[in-house]
Amino acid sequence: MKFQANRDVFSEAVSFAVKLLPQRTTLPILSGVLLEAHEGGLTLSSFDYEVSARTEIIADVAEPGRALVSGRLLADIANRLPSNAPVEVFSEDSRIVVKAGSARFTLLSMPVEEYPTLPQVSSVTGTVPADAFSTAVAQVAVAASRDDVTPVITGVQLEITADSLSLVATDRYRVAVRGIPWESADPSAAPITALVPARTLQEIGKTFGSSGSISIAITGSDDRELIAFSADKKTVTSLLIKGNFPPVKRLFPENVDNYAVINTGELVEATRRVQLVLEREAALRYTFDLDGLTLEAIGSEAAQARESIEALLSGTDTVVSLKPQFLLDGLGAVHSEFVRIAFTKTENPNKPGPVLITSQASKDKVGTDDYRYLLQPNLLLR
């Protein structure tokens, strides 16, 4: 194997290929990146049986061939190579040489024949606008659980119909939902659901955010259900999480008459200031009345804090205690100058229901997207 490629293009391709590889693996060969030099250029791949990444770049191939080397080490090297010279990579006995300018690195070559075959997904299920998908993933994935004890809620549920894609995530304490347009390859196809690991989906959203459109393929074979995302000669596949995602969308109320409209930035800054005196896992008290919103941190004997900001209340006075970081996560996903916080009711008049956070374009105009974030109040301890 012997090829030459643009340094920046090669470095970006290697970084993409190894981004989703685990930091530690019991099988060292799965930490490798597969280089395949062929007549059409260079293909770089990685696979750990859960997630795969594959990309193609232009390269001047002198000798076709395949090689497997440590992925993260190659990524570090490629990122540090001199930028004023092309990258030259070639086989030398049982090693791989990487050169650029006067820099030369020699890497041990792993046995290619022992590397697993990457999963293949043929037919496309549909496409989505890349920017809308990237935004939706960032808004929703923050609500996914990070506790592997219950794997089913560590994912983001994709719910696909003929013309829409809905993303849903929950960790039992909050629920985030966002819908975006979807162009189905088969408009007559039945609705589909796919539960994708949140961490994988977040990386896909960041990687493909400026790609124009993303092709998505969902397939199942040999009890291995896969989803593939493709754009700009890059493809990422992931095993889907098995299990039944909880029906959390039914928790959202149709209409809520009692709500407050607040400047998003002011609420974020006030929450960050007042929470400084909180003990770990404590909640902030938010009092909404006709005079505005008052934030109070009163759980600690060592220090207390209080701040008031402007809020436009519609309905009755309401007091809720919210975990500040959970509230900040929801506010960070609201991409509008103002935010609407609505107060749902429970059968117990003395116990407030979940608060519903949505975007608000101005003090008297609702936001343009359908992002919704439902947060359970009075959560003092997890």
C-alpha positions as CSV (number, residue, x, y, z in Angstrom):
1,M,0.0,0.0,0.0
2,K,1.2,3.5,-0.9
3,F,-0.7,6.7,-1.3
4,Q,-0.4,10.5,-1.0
5,A,-3.2,12.8,0.3
6,N,-3.8,16.4,1.3
7,R,-2.7,16.8,5.0
8,D,-5.9,18.6,6.2
9,V,-8.3,16.3,4.3
10,F,-6.5,13.2,5.7
11,S,-6.4,14.5,9.3
12,E,-10.1,15.4,9.2
13,A,-11.0,11.9,7.8
14,V,-9.0,10.1,10.4
15,S,-10.6,12.2,13.2
16,F,-14.1,11.4,11.9
17,A,-13.3,7.7,11.7
18,V,-12.1,7.3,15.3
19,K,-14.4,9.8,17.0
20,L,-16.9,7.2,18.1
21,L,-14.4,4.5,19.1
22,P,-14.5,3.7,22.8
23,Q,-11.6,5.0,25.0
24,R,-10.9,1.5,26.3
25,T,-11.7,-1.9,24.7
26,T,-11.0,-5.5,25.6
27,L,-10.1,-6.2,22.0
28,P,-7.2,-4.0,20.9
29,I,-7.9,-4.6,17.3
30,L,-11.2,-2.7,17.6
31,S,-9.2,0.4,18.5
32,G,-7.8,0.5,15.0
33,V,-8.7,2.4,11.9
34,L,-8.8,0.5,8.6
35,L,-7.0,2.2,5.6
36,E,-8.0,0.9,2.2
37,A,-6.2,2.5,-0.8
38,H,-7.9,1.8,-4.1
39,E,-8.2,3.2,-7.6
40,G,-10.9,5.6,-6.5
41,G,-9.0,7.0,-3.6
42,L,-8.8,6.2,0.1
43,T,-11.4,4.7,2.4
44,L,-11.0,5.0,6.2
45,S,-13.2,2.9,8.5
46,S,-13.7,2.0,12.2
47,F,-16.0,-0.5,13.9
48,D,-16.4,-1.8,17.5
49,Y,-19.4,-4.1,16.9
50,E,-21.7,-1.3,18.2
51,V,-20.9,1.7,16.0
52,S,-19.1,2.0,12.7
53,A,-17.8,5.0,10.8
54,R,-16.7,5.1,7.2
55,T,-15.5,7.9,4.9
56,E,-13.8,8.3,1.5
57,I,-11.3,11.0,0.4
58,I,-9.4,11.8,-2.7
59,A,-5.9,10.3,-2.7
60,D,-3.1,9.6,-5.2
61,V,-2.7,5.9,-4.9
62,A,0.5,4.4,-6.2
63,E,0.0,0.9,-4.7
64,P,-3.5,-0.3,-3.7
65,G,-3.7,-2.2,-0.4
66,R,-5.1,-2.4,3.1
67,A,-3.7,-1.6,6.5
68,L,-4.9,-1.5,10.1
69,V,-3.3,0.9,12.6
70,S,-4.1,2.4,16.0
71,G,-6.9,4.9,15.4
72,R,-6.3,7.5,18.1
73,L,-2.5,7.5,17.6
74,L,-2.9,8.0,13.9
75,A,-5.4,10.8,14.5
76,D,-3.0,12.5,16.9
77,I,-0.1,12.2,14.4
78,A,-2.2,13.4,11.5
79,N,-3.3,16.5,13.4
80,R,0.3,17.4,14.2
81,L,1.8,16.8,10.8
82,P,3.3,19.9,9.0
83,S,0.5,21.6,7.1
84,N,2.8,22.8,4.2
85,A,3.3,19.3,2.8
86,P,1.1,16.4,1.6
87,V,0.9,13.2,3.7
88,E,2.5,10.1,2.3
89,V,1.6,6.7,3.8
90,F,3.1,3.4,2.7
91,S,3.8,-0.1,4.0
92,E,7.3,-1.1,5.1
93,D,7.5,-4.8,6.2
94,S,5.1,-5.2,9.1
95,R,4.8,-1.5,9.7
96,I,3.1,1.6,8.3
97,V,5.1,4.8,7.6
98,V,3.5,8.2,7.7
99,K,5.5,11.1,6.3
100,A,4.9,14.8,5.7
101,G,7.7,17.2,5.0
102,S,10.7,16.2,7.3
103,A,8.4,14.4,9.8
104,R,8.3,10.6,9.7
105,F,6.4,8.2,11.9
106,T,6.5,4.4,11.9
107,L,3.4,2.6,13.3
108,L,2.9,-1.1,14.0
109,S,0.4,-2.7,11.5
110,M,-2.3,-4.8,13.1
111,P,-3.6,-8.0,11.4
112,V,-6.2,-6.8,8.8
113,E,-7.6,-10.4,8.4
114,E,-8.8,-10.4,12.0
115,Y,-10.7,-7.1,11.7
116,P,-14.5,-7.5,11.6
117,T,-16.5,-6.8,8.5
118,L,-18.3,-3.5,8.6
119,P,-22.1,-3.6,8.6
120,Q,-23.8,-2.7,5.3
121,V,-27.1,-0.9,4.9
122,S,-28.4,-0.7,1.4
123,S,-31.8,1.0,1.0
124,V,-32.5,4.6,2.3
125,T,-35.5,5.0,4.5
126,G,-35.7,8.8,4.1
127,T,-33.8,12.1,4.4
128,V,-33.8,15.1,6.7
129,P,-32.4,18.6,6.5
130,A,-29.0,18.4,8.2
131,D,-29.2,21.8,10.1
132,A,-32.7,21.0,11.5
133,F,-31.7,17.5,12.5
134,S,-28.5,18.8,14.2
135,T,-30.5,21.4,16.2
136,A,-33.2,18.9,17.2
137,V,-30.6,16.4,18.4
138,A,-28.9,19.0,20.6
139,Q,-32.3,20.1,22.0
140,V,-33.5,16.7,22.9
141,A,-30.5,14.5,23.7
142,V,-29.8,16.5,26.9
143,A,-32.8,14.9,28.5
144,A,-31.6,11.3,27.9
145,S,-30.5,9.3,30.9
146,R,-26.8,8.8,31.6
147,D,-27.5,5.8,33.9
148,D,-26.7,2.5,32.1
149,V,-28.8,0.6,34.6
150,T,-31.8,1.3,32.4
151,P,-30.5,1.3,28.8
152,V,-33.8,2.0,27.2
153,I,-33.8,5.6,28.4
154,T,-30.2,6.3,27.5
155,G,-31.3,6.6,23.9
156,V,-33.3,9.1,21.8
157,Q,-36.4,7.6,20.3
158,L,-36.9,8.5,16.6
159,E,-40.6,8.3,15.5
160,I,-41.0,8.5,11.8
161,T,-44.1,9.0,9.7
162,A,-44.6,9.8,6.0
163,D,-43.6,13.5,6.4
164,S,-42.2,14.1,9.9
165,L,-39.5,12.9,12.3
166,S,-40.1,13.3,16.0
167,L,-37.2,13.0,18.5
168,V,-38.0,12.1,22.1
169,A,-35.8,11.6,25.2
170,T,-36.4,11.2,29.0
171,D,-34.5,10.3,32.2
172,R,-37.7,10.0,34.2
173,Y,-37.4,13.5,35.6
174,R,-37.8,15.5,32.4
175,V,-38.9,14.8,28.8
176,A,-37.8,16.7,25.7
177,V,-39.6,16.5,22.3
178,R,-38.9,18.1,18.9
179,G,-40.3,17.4,15.5
180,I,-38.7,18.2,12.1
181,P,-39.6,17.6,8.4
182,W,-38.9,14.2,6.9
183,E,-38.8,13.1,3.3
184,S,-39.7,9.4,3.1
185,A,-38.2,7.2,0.4
186,D,-41.6,5.3,0.5
187,P,-44.5,7.7,1.5
188,S,-46.8,4.6,1.8
189,A,-44.5,2.9,4.4
190,A,-45.8,2.3,7.9
191,P,-44.6,4.5,10.8
192,I,-41.2,3.5,12.1
193,T,-39.5,3.9,15.5
194,A,-35.8,3.6,16.2
195,L,-34.1,3.9,19.6
196,V,-30.6,5.4,19.1
197,P,-27.9,5.8,21.8
198,A,-27.9,9.4,22.7
199,R,-24.1,9.8,22.7
200,T,-23.9,8.4,19.2
201,L,-26.7,10.6,18.0
202,Q,-25.1,13.7,19.5
203,E,-21.8,13.1,17.6
204,I,-23.8,12.5,14.4
205,G,-25.6,15.8,14.9
206,K,-22.3,17.7,15.3
207,T,-20.6,15.9,12.4
208,F,-23.3,16.3,9.8
209,G,-24.8,19.6,10.9
210,S,-23.6,21.5,7.9
211,S,-24.0,18.8,5.3
212,G,-27.2,20.0,3.5
213,S,-29.2,16.8,4.0
214,I,-28.7,13.5,5.8
215,S,-29.8,10.1,4.4
216,I,-31.1,7.7,7.1
217,A,-31.5,4.0,6.6
218,I,-33.0,1.6,9.2
219,T,-32.7,-2.1,8.7
220,G,-32.9,-5.3,10.7
221,S,-31.2,-8.7,10.0
222,D,-30.1,-11.6,12.2
223,D,-31.6,-9.9,15.3
224,R,-29.3,-6.9,14.8
225,E,-31.3,-3.8,14.1
226,L,-29.2,-1.0,12.6
227,I,-29.5,2.6,11.7
228,A,-27.2,4.4,9.3
229,F,-26.7,8.1,8.7
230,S,-24.9,9.3,5.5
231,A,-23.8,12.6,4.1
232,D,-20.8,14.0,2.2
233,K,-19.2,10.6,1.6
234,K,-19.4,9.8,5.4
235,T,-21.5,7.1,7.0
236,V,-22.1,6.2,10.6
237,T,-24.0,3.1,11.6
238,S,-25.2,2.2,15.1
239,L,-27.0,-0.7,16.7
240,L,-30.4,0.2,18.0
241,I,-31.2,-0.2,21.7
242,K,-33.6,-3.0,22.3
243,G,-36.6,-2.5,24.5
244,N,-39.8,-0.5,24.8
245,F,-39.4,3.2,25.2
246,P,-41.9,4.6,27.7
247,P,-44.9,6.4,26.2
248,V,-43.8,9.8,27.6
249,K,-45.4,12.0,24.9
250,R,-48.8,11.4,26.4
251,L,-47.6,13.4,29.5
252,F,-47.7,16.6,27.6
253,P,-50.9,18.6,28.1
254,E,-52.9,19.9,25.2
255,N,-53.3,23.4,26.6
256,V,-52.1,25.2,29.7
257,D,-53.7,28.5,30.7
258,N,-51.4,29.3,33.6
259,Y,-48.0,30.4,32.4
260,A,-45.3,33.1,32.6
261,V,-43.2,34.7,29.8
262,I,-39.6,35.6,30.7
263,N,-36.5,36.8,28.9
264,T,-34.5,33.6,28.4
265,G,-31.1,35.2,29.0
266,E,-32.2,37.0,32.2
267,L,-33.6,33.7,33.6
268,V,-30.4,31.8,32.8
269,E,-28.1,34.4,34.4
270,A,-30.3,34.8,37.5
271,T,-30.5,31.0,38.0
272,R,-26.7,30.6,37.7
273,R,-26.2,33.4,40.3
274,V,-28.7,32.2,42.9
275,Q,-27.6,28.5,42.6
276,L,-24.1,29.4,43.8
277,V,-25.1,29.0,47.4
278,L,-27.0,25.8,46.9
279,E,-25.8,22.5,48.4
280,R,-25.4,19.6,46.0
281,E,-28.7,18.3,44.5
282,A,-30.8,21.0,46.2
283,A,-33.5,22.8,44.4
284,L,-34.2,26.5,43.8
285,R,-37.6,28.0,44.7
286,Y,-39.3,30.0,41.9
287,T,-42.2,32.2,42.9
288,F,-44.3,33.6,40.0
289,D,-46.7,36.4,40.8
290,L,-48.0,39.7,39.2
291,D,-44.8,41.5,40.4
292,G,-42.6,39.1,38.4
293,L,-40.4,36.1,39.3
294,T,-38.4,35.7,42.5
295,L,-35.7,33.1,42.8
296,E,-34.6,31.9,46.2
297,A,-32.0,29.5,47.5
298,I,-32.9,28.8,51.1
299,G,-31.7,25.3,51.7
300,S,-28.3,26.0,53.3
301,E,-27.5,27.4,56.7
302,A,-24.2,28.7,55.5
303,A,-25.6,31.0,52.8
304,Q,-28.8,32.1,51.2
305,A,-29.6,34.0,48.0
306,R,-32.6,35.8,46.4
307,E,-33.1,37.7,43.2
308,S,-36.1,39.1,41.3
309,I,-36.5,39.5,37.6
310,E,-39.3,40.7,35.3
311,A,-41.9,38.1,34.2
312,L,-45.3,38.4,32.6
313,L,-47.7,36.1,34.4
314,S,-51.0,34.8,32.9
315,G,-53.1,33.1,35.5
316,T,-52.7,32.5,39.2
317,D,-49.6,32.9,41.4
318,T,-47.4,29.8,41.4
319,V,-44.5,28.5,43.4
320,V,-42.3,25.6,42.2
321,S,-39.0,24.1,43.3
322,L,-36.8,23.1,40.4
323,K,-33.4,21.5,40.1
324,P,-31.4,24.4,38.5
325,Q,-29.3,22.4,36.2
326,F,-32.3,20.6,34.7
327,L,-34.0,24.0,34.2
328,L,-30.8,25.4,32.6
329,D,-30.7,22.4,30.2
330,G,-34.2,23.2,29.0
331,L,-33.5,26.9,28.7
332,G,-30.3,26.2,26.7
333,A,-32.3,24.4,24.2
334,V,-34.8,27.2,23.7
335,H,-33.4,29.2,20.8
336,S,-35.6,32.3,21.3
337,E,-35.2,35.6,23.2
338,F,-38.1,34.8,25.5
339,V,-39.3,31.5,27.0
340,R,-42.8,30.4,28.1
341,I,-43.0,28.4,31.4
342,A,-46.4,26.9,31.8
343,F,-47.7,25.3,35.0
344,T,-49.7,22.1,34.7
345,K,-52.1,20.9,37.4
346,T,-52.4,17.7,39.4
347,E,-55.3,16.2,41.3
348,N,-53.7,17.6,44.5
349,P,-54.3,21.4,44.4
350,N,-51.3,21.8,46.8
351,K,-48.9,19.9,44.6
352,P,-47.9,21.6,41.3
353,G,-47.6,19.4,38.2
354,P,-44.7,19.4,35.7
355,V,-43.7,22.7,34.2
356,L,-43.8,22.9,30.4
357,I,-41.0,25.0,28.7
358,T,-41.4,26.2,25.1
359,S,-40.0,28.9,23.0
360,Q,-41.5,32.4,22.8
361,A,-40.6,34.7,20.0
362,S,-41.6,37.8,21.9
363,K,-43.6,38.7,25.0
364,D,-46.9,38.1,23.2
365,K,-45.9,35.7,20.4
366,V,-45.2,32.0,20.6
367,G,-42.0,30.5,19.1
368,T,-41.8,29.1,15.6
369,D,-40.6,25.6,16.5
370,D,-42.4,22.8,18.3
371,Y,-39.7,22.1,20.9
372,R,-41.2,21.1,24.2
373,Y,-39.4,20.3,27.5
374,L,-41.4,18.9,30.5
375,L,-39.7,19.2,33.9
376,Q,-40.9,17.6,37.2
377,P,-40.9,20.2,40.0
378,N,-40.0,19.6,43.7
379,L,-37.2,17.2,42.8
380,L,-34.9,17.7,45.8
381,L,-32.9,14.4,45.5
382,R,-32.3,12.0,42.6
